[in-house]
């Protein structure tokens, strides 16, 4: 007999005892390993754990932005962080608060600042392929004071630190000159803000179709009141009715309501500003007037703009026979000065332009 008395002939209980001893041995060894690992972790913090800070940037990886070049290849995360910390200040742009200009009695919009996100930039470098050039990752620093802090104040200009201008095309007549002006500006990469009066739109599906087409081409649509006449009424309800009637027509034509109100004739009053603000509109005027409606000649219009234009200007124009030819000569000058033609929304936005501060 090979088993003890009473054991079944197949030896099952003996096999069970063997497996139990084996399991106990594995448990003891695992406990010992855990105890040793814990002891080493106490003596050597971080033992047994992968530390992302020990990851290294692949060979040949370079950080480049503007004229700054930093070799990061082969550096650990900590070392790469330190290398970028040394140059980060060169890319920082301080935010600029919106402020009330006592001369124009309008508010000048603020601009956000910018800082180099070093951790995100290092992560980009660690994940790069060997020899790759990586650029910066930035995060925005919003201004403490914005346009929203001056809800009733009109706007006459954008922030002068923004290399752009807005061209506002107020429309109450001149249909035949509209498309040439839009095509001219669009072909140069610019976008207009078109502000029609409601009376011009009312009952004219052809004009509504043109306005919709302008919006589809990327131009912005604003509100120029219902009649082409001053709206400085003492009755605030009348002001509200005319603004909203025009916005209804614009929404019917373009599918969305405007957010800017350009008062007819540039005439404003405290009542008008308050009504427009309560209805959710920002009242916008201009800092540079072409006065093209006088038809004094293309050369006069050109010189009136190119000799005075500056960053942040809001340029007012109308659809006249002389406006298009004048802008054929104005637009190249704006480009030479580094001034982009953008919508009012873009000009008044606090967002920094690409590359802002790159060579500061």
QUITA-V661593 format. One line per field, one symbol per residue. phi: phi as a letter, one per 30 degrees, with the letter a starting at -180 (. if undefined). A space follows every 10 residues. Layout:
phi = ???
This chain:
phi = .ccddjdddd ieeddddddd dddddddddd dddddddddd dddbejdicd cddddcdeei dbcbaiccbb dceiddeddd edddedcedd cdbddcddbc ddddibccdd bdcabddddd ddedddddde idcccdccbd cdddbbeddb dcddccaddd dcdabccccd bbaiedcdde ddddddddjc bcccbddddd deibdddddd dddddddjdc ccccidcdae cddddddddd dddddddddd dddciaddcc ccdeiidbbd dddddddddj ccdbcacbcd hdddhdjedd dedddddbdb ejdcccbbdb dcdeeddecd eddddddicd cbdeeddddd dddeidiecd
